[in-house]
Amino acid sequence: MEQESKIDEKLYQRILHCDLLQVFNTHRNAKVNPYYIDREDRNRFAAEQLGSNEIKRILNLGGGGARHLQASLSNEEIEVFEVDIQGDCDLKVNLDSLKELPFEDNSFDVVCAFDVLEHLEKFHLLNEEMFRVAKDYVLISLPNSAAEIFYDFLRNKPQKDPDLDRGTFSTFYGLPLMPPTDRHRWWMYFHDIIRYYFYISQKNDADLEFWTPKMNIKKRIFKFIFGSHIYHSFFCSSVWIKISKRR
């Protein structure tokens, strides 16, 4: 136990003092461009990445209760086990009520959560559990919360017909007029996401990839003028993370 504590302390210090943009650039897979418009389109993109013949079983957390991922897969032999709190799914449960995922180690080839974990209080637990029950890799997408500052607030784009459970500018972070039906539990900067999953990969001796949307000409110019730190902090809208177990 004492030796394990010393190892953890060394890891923490290495993570806390690393250059996060360098970590991102080292582990970024520039060949993958996560571009999509809505949930269905996001599942189509994910299905393109998951359509390997070696994959047989996928666990999808918080898929929305409509089986979009299964419908998007071109390989009909791949089975998607859906977990959600509502809709059409294989296990209906509130993920925040769980102490662990009800599956054995390495039960699924791939475990997915697309724009889901930011809604959950048990963010850290579920990340650990996803890695535990995955045989090959985990695939996660998360929003960069700070991107809303420029896209909505500074452009002065309030909701024209705001719902009672949404804020003036932000759907998931603002102060609604009535108790909201859905909220993001975590305000995550780009650097938070990079640091956390670098830590998870190092802790578990796993391979790590980051996927981010490709920049158009305007964004390239902005990045050149203001630098990578400002661009990724406020204009990189989302980050995809792939954590693969080493065999």
Secondary structure, 3 states (H helix, E strand, C coil): CHHHHHHHHHHHHHHHCCCHHHHHHHHECCCCCCCCCCHHHHHHHHHHHHCCCCCCEEEEECCCCCCHHHHHCCCCCCEEEEEECCCCCCEECCHHHCCCCCCCCCCEEEEEEECCHHHCCCHHHHHHHHHHHEEEEEEEEEECCCHHHHHHHCCCCCCCCCCCCCCCCCCCCCCCCCCCCCCCCCCCCHHHHHHHHHHHHHHCCCEEEEECCCCCHHHHHHHHHHCHHHHHHHCCCEEEEEEECCC
